Amino acid sequence: MAIAPHRIIYLIFPSIIILAGLFVQNSYYLQVLTFIGINTLLALGLNLLMGYAGQISLGHAAFYGIGAYTTAVLTVHYGLSPWAALPCALAVSALVALIVGFPTLKLTGYYLGMGTLGFGMIVHIVFREWSDLTGGASGFIGIPPLDLGPISFSSGRNYFYLVWAIVMMCLVVSNRLINSRVGRALRSIHDSEIAAGAMGINTMSLKIRVFVLSAVFSALAGFLYAHFVMFISPGSFDFLVSIRIVTMVVIGGMASIWGALFGATLLTLLPEWLHAFSEFEMVVYGLILMVVMILLPQGLTRGVLDIYEKSKTRNR
């Protein structure tokens, strides 16, 4: 019996991750690969919201920061175990997304983008000004590393495997979601919310649910980030970070699970390649975004597949 292509990918991908962890010996390279995994979670969550439901968010770094600061406060100020702080971080992010989502998701288009942008700026100001709790602009230090019984995740290789195991689970969950009735309903909202409502789909409920799920993915990334670097500051969750996440989704390809992975990989490696242009980071991102939108408007994933299919047709 033939194996479906997507099942083959889910067999090959873990093998690549395992081999990368075994053969990459340089701690710096392992660190970069770990950050790619964390950024993949961010892009994956936003892709569900933007790519499949068609809802713009310019403040997703806020949920990223909420996950990081919640676990930092609970583990440092209150002595809670990081694993006990994890569900708290996800729950706080989900609750905030639920509260913000009800009024914000009634907006559409540019107004929705501006609403989420305002939310992200408010959260960033809270991180910076509430110094008694968050450490203020100086940052939050002393975040403990993750341990699981005798296994310590303070080493680069163990943390690399932990992050990518979580990424793999989120990829599977996202794939099952978008191939379900809920996923088809989300795509119908993306195409035409009015038509989806006319067909009996509760569009507001679905938009809020995918908004909350997207926020949970971001909070999970924030949790992993906080316990990986063991120091966080408001600058790690500002407006530029939100723009970077959006750029990952657009460049990789909206409405593509694997596009989130490709976009996160490119945008994580790009600063490593362009140290000389660090002062012009946003200019470089803007140029890349313009080039991709002009030449590959559906993103790298769909664009490369289209080029491949056209070459096959030409050869025939």
N, C-alpha and C positions, 0 to 999 in steps of 0.2 A: 504494500500500500504506500502510495507517495506521501511524503511529508509536506505539509503546507509551508510556503516560503517564510511566513512570519514565525513559524515554529523553528525552522532552521536557524533564523537569526537569533532566537532566544536560546538556542543551544551553542551557537558560535560566540555570541557576545560574552557570556560568563567565562568561556575558555580563554578569550583574549585578555580579560581582566586578571584571571588567575596567572596567566603567563607573564603579564606585565609586572605583577607584584613579585614574581619569582626572579625575573631577569633584570629588572631595573634596580640597580644597587645604589645609585646616587640618591642621597636623601633629598636633595633639592628637586630632582625630577619627580620623586614620589610625592613631594609636597605640591608641586604644580598639578600632577594628576589628581590629587585629592581635591584641590580647589576646583578642578574641572568637574568633578562629581558634585560638589556643593552647588556650583553654578548651574549644573544640569537640573538639579531639583528646582531651582528658582525659575529657570526657563520653562521647565515642564509644567509647573503650576500656572504660570502666566499664559502659556500656550493653550491650556484648557480654557482659560477665560477669554483670551483674545482670538485665538485661532479657530476655536470650535464654537464658542458662544457669541463671538463678535463684539465683546465688551472691552472698551479701552480702559487701561489702568496705568496711570503715570505715578503711582505712589506705592508700588509693591515692595519697595525697600522698607517701608514702615513695618510690614508684617515680618519681614526678615529680621529687623531690629527687635521687634516685640518678642520673637522667639529667643533671640540671643540674650536680651536683657532680663527676661523672665527667669531663664535658667541661671543666669549670673547672680541675680538678686537672691533667689531661693537657695542656691548652693553656698554662696559666700555669707550673706547676712543672716540666713536662718539655718544653715548647716544641713540642708536637705541633700539627699543623695541625688546625683545627676539623673539617674534613671527614674527617680520619683519626680524630679522636676520636669522631665520630658512631657508627660501627659498634661501637666499644669501649663507648660509653655504652649502646647498645641491648643489647649482649651481656651486660654486667654486670647490667643490669636483668632480662634474661631468665633469667640464671643464678640470681640471688637469688629471682626468682619461682618458679623450678623447685624450689629448695631449700625455700622456705617453703611452696609449694603442696602438696607431698607429704603432710606431716602436717596442715596446716591444712584442706585441702579434704576431709579425712575427717570433719570436723565439719559440722554442719548448723544452719540457723536462727540463733538468737541466739548460739550458741556459736561459729559461724563468724565472725559479726560481732565478737565479743569477741576472737577470735584475731587477726583482721586489725587490730583496733584496737591490740592489744598490740604487734604487729609495727611498726605505724606510729609508735608512741610510742618504741620502742627505736631506730629509725632516726633519729628527730628528736633524741634524746639524743646519739646518735653525732655527728650534724652539729654539735651545740652544744658538745660536750665535747672532740672531737678537734681542738683548735684549731691544732695544728701543720700539719695537712693541710687542714682546712676553713675555717680562720679563726675558728672558734668563734662566739660570739654576736655578735661585731663584724661578721661577714660576710666575704665573699670578693670582693675587688676586682681590677680589671685584666683581666677576661675580654675577649679580643679580639673585634672584630666579624667578621662573616662576609664573605668575598670569594670570588669565583669568576672567576679571570682578571681581565679589565678591569672586570668588574661588581662594584661595591661595594654591600653590603647595609646599609651604615651609615645610608643615607637611609631615611626612613619609608616612602616609596612602594615602593621595591624590596623591603624586608623584608615589607611588606604582601602583595605579589604572591607572594613565596617561601612565606610561611606558608599562604596560601590555596591555592596550588598543591599543597602537601603535604596540606592538609585535603581537597582534592578527590580526590586519589589514595587517601587513607584511606577516604573515603566510598565510592568505587568498590569498593575491596577488601572493605570491610565488607558492602556490598550483595551482591556476588558470593558472599561466605561464607554469609550468612544464607539465600540462595536456593539453596544447594547441599545435598547430602546431610548435610554436617556441620551446617549451619544447622538443618535439620529435626531432626537428632539432638539438638542443643542445646535446641530448643524442647520436645522430648519429655522431656528431663531436667528442664526447668523445670516441666512439668506434673506429672510423677511419675517420680522417679529409679528407684524400684523397678520400675515398669512398663517403663521404658526398658531397664533391665538385663535384665528378663525377655525382652525382644525381641532380645537379643543385642548391645546397644550397650555398648561399654566406657566406662562413665560416668566412671570415675576418669581415664582417659587424656584424654577430651574436656574434662573440667573443668580439668585441668592445662594443656592446650594453650590453651584460651581465656583462662585466667588469665595465662599467659605472654604471649599476644598483647596482652591488655589492658595488661599492665605495659610492653610495648614501646611501645605508643601513648603511655602516660604519660611514658616516658623520652624519646621524641621531642619531646613538648611541653616537657619540662624542658630539653632541648638548645636548642630555639628560644627559650625564655624566657631562658636564661642569656646567650646571645649577642645578645639584643635589649636587655635592660636593662644587661648587662655588670657586674652586681653581684647577688649572691645572699646570702641569710642564712637561718638555720634557721626564722625566722618565716614564710618564704614556703612552707614545706612542713610545717606543723604539723597538729594534729588538726582545727582549724577549716577548713583547706583541704580536707581529706578530706570533711568534712560538706558543704562548699559543692559539691564535685563530685557527691556523692550527691544533693543538692538539685537540681542541674542535670538529672540523669537523671530524677528523679521528676517534677519540674515539666514538663519537656519531654515526657515520656511514655516509659515503659520499653518495650522491644521496638519501638523506632521509631528508625531511623537519623536521620531529619530532626528527631525530637524532641530528640536530643542537641544539634543546632544551635540549635533554638529555646530550649532550656533554658539553654545556654551564653550565648546572646545576652541573654536576660532577666537572668540572674544577674551578667553583666558590666556591663550598663548600670545595674542597680539601685543599686549603691554610688555611681555618678556622680549619680544623682537624689536620693539620700538622705544627702548629706553632713551634714546637720543632725542625723541620727540615727545617726552613726557609732559612738557608744558603745553603742547598742542593736542592733548589727548582727545578732547571733544571735537576738534577740527578733523582729526584723523577718523574718528568714529562717524562723523557726519559725511565725510567723503566716501567712506566704505558703504555707508547706508545708501547714499545717492547712486553709487555705481551698481550696487546689487539691485536696487529698485528699478533702475533703467534697463539693465541687461538681463537680470533674473528676477522679475517682479514677484514670482511665487517663492523666492528663497532658493538657497543653494540645493536643498534636497530635491525639490520638484524640478528645478532648473536643470540640474545634472541628469536627472532621469529623462527629462524631455529631450535633452541633447542626445542622450544615448538611444532613445527610441527613434529619433529622426535619423541618426546615423544608420541604424538597422534598416529603416525603411529605404534610405538612399541606396544602401548596399543591395537590397533586394531588387 
